[in-house]
Amino acid sequence: MYSSFLKKYLYNRYWQINCPLPVKGFSVEKHLDQDIEALIVEDENDICFLLTGILRKKNLQTTFVNNIREAEIILNTKHPSLLFLDNNLPDGCGVDFIHQIKNNHPLTRIIMITADDTIANKNKALAAGADIFIGKPFTRDTINETIDNLMSENVH
């Protein structure tokens, strides 16, 4: 079994070789001239890879981590425009992490993604400061529409 580091390395090399970022100006999307960063906080690597692929096609620079502790380390040096946050993480609940993110990165838009797609969980996440709530499983179209809507709102 591969270590988490090796999996991330192999995955990133695969995308660098097989799916290089599009040339700026190739797409008509208005946010291409900006360096938009997205952080994915998700413990399921398959979902991290799926989201990374979708986001890269929209010219977003992505980083993913598998728990809250790793996210805190990344957020000490990066200021992502978008943050995809799972609720059920190995070291805590994503919804409980929202307040800390919003305090330190008030312009970061938070997209809560969770398999616990209930009205109570949605209301709790939105009340905590999440901008969008998406239940799993989600579709590529749902993610694309979410990004387009957030980008049209002039994300930093």
N, C-alpha and C positions, 0 to 999 in steps of 0.2 A: 504494500500500500504506500502511495506517495505521501510525503509530508505536505502540509498546507502550503508552505513556501514553494515547494517544487511544483505543485499543481498551479499556483498563481503564475510562477515563472513560465511554465510550459504554455499555459493559456495565453499569457501576454505575448510570448514569442509567436504563437500560432496566428494571433490577430495582426501582429506587426508584419508578418510575412504574407499572409493570405488576404488580409483585409486592411490595407493601409488607409489612413484617413484620406477622405476626398480632398481634392485641391480646393483651397478657398476660392469662393466665387463660382464654383461649379454648380451649386444649388442656388435656387432663388430665395431660400430662406434668409430672412433679414438678420439673423443673429450669427451668421457665419464669420463675420469679421471680428467677433469677440472671442476671447478665450473663456468659454463657459465650462465650469468644472462641476462635476456631479460626484457625490459620494454615495456609495451603496453600502448599507449596513444590513447584512443578511447572512444567516448562518448556513443556508443551503447554496452550495457552490453552483449548482445548475441554474438557479435563479440569478445569481450574480453574473454568470456567463451570458445568460439570455438578455438581461438588462444592459450589460456592457455592450453587447452587439447592437442592440437597438439604439442606444445612446451614441455610440461611435458613428452610426449611419447618419446621425443628426449633427455630427461634428462636435459633440461634447467630449471633453476630456474626463475620463472616468477612473475612479479608484474604488476598490471594494475591500471591505473588511468583514470579518465574521462575528464580531461581538462589540459590545459597548466600549470596553477597555481600549481596543484597537481604534475605534472611532474617536475616542477622546484624544489619543496620541496624534492622529491625523489632523483633527480640528485645532490642535495647538499651532499648526504651521500653515494649514490651508483654510480658505474661506469659500467653500463651494456655494454655487448659486442654487443647486438642487441637492436634496438629500433624500434618498429612498431608504426608508427605515422599516424594518420588520418589527413586529411587536414581540414575538416570542424568541428571545435570544438566549444563548447559554448563560449569560451573566446578568440577566435582568430583562425587564419589560421595556420595549422601545418607547411606549407611551410615557413612561416615567423619565425618559431621557430627553423628551421634547423641551421641557422647560429649560434645561441646561443649554441645549442648542440655541434656543431663541434668545436666552440671556447673552450669550457670547457671540452669536451670529444672527442678529435680528433680521437681516435681509435674506437669509437662507430660506428657501421654500422647502417645506417638508412634505414628502409624499409617503404616507403610512401605507405599507403593504402587509397584509396578514391573511392567514387562512381562517382566522376567527372573525369572519365577516358577519357580525351581528350589528343591529342598530345601536345597542348599548356600547359596544366597542367603538363604533364609528363616532358616536356622540362624545365619548370620553376622549378619543384622539383629537377630534376637532376642538373640543373645549380646552385641551392641553396646549393647542397651538399648531396642530397639523393643518396644512393648507388643503390637502387632498387625501382622501381615504380610498384605497383600492383593495378589493378582496382578491384572494387567490382562489382558483387560478385566474389569471388575467390574460388578455390578448395583446398582441403587438399593437393593434389599433388603439386599444385603451391607453397604452403607454405613450404612443405617438400623439394622440389627442391631448393627453395631459401635458406633455412637454410643449406642444404648440400653444395651448391655452396659457400656460405659465410664461412662455417666452413673449407672447403678445402683450402681456402685462408688464413688459420691460424689466425682467429679472436682471439684477446687477451683473 
